[in-house]
Amino acid sequence: MSRWQQIRVRIEGVYKKGWEKDFPNLYRVLTGLDNSLMNQDPPLFDLVPYLVRLSEDKDLEAGLADALHRHGPKIISLHRQITEAIGGWKLGDAEKLLYELEDNFVELEKEFA
């Protein structure tokens, strides 16, 4: 690494209608944790730490708690794998894992609707 510079790879959110409309249930719950998320279209990758924080809440609605229990471990594992792939400059692998992460977020969204 250079002394004063870095090369970075960034994941950006790309939604057809905005994440508020594409993931309305997640939007409602996660913006309740951090209202600054209302003014952005964060990539799903960046929402994983919020899911972890949410999963630590003991007063979750039952459907959400069940969905997080089912999908949370896989989402966290994928987040770690994507981070490692990007760090190792295996961007093709990272992209494949991002698709899998998206599928898990879609299932999570459906299950606690």
Long-range contacts (C-beta under 8 A, 24 or more apart in sequence): 9-86, 9-91, 9-94, 11-43, 11-45, 11-46, 11-82, 11-98, 12-43, 13-40, 13-41, 13-42, 13-43, 13-44, 13-46, 14-41, 15-41, 23-105, 23-109, 24-109, 25-109, 25-112, 25-113, 26-105, 26-108, 26-109, 29-54, 29-64, 30-54, 44-101, 44-102, 44-105, 45-79, 45-82, 45-98, 45-101, 47-105, 48-75, 48-76, 48-79, 51-75, 51-76, 51-108, 52-76, 61-112, 63-111, 63-112, 63-113, 64-112, 66-111, 66-112, 67-107, 67-108, 67-111, 67-112, 68-108, 68-112, 70-108, 70-111, 71-104, 71-105, 71-107, 71-108, 71-111, 74-104, 75-101, 75-104, 75-105, 75-108, 78-104
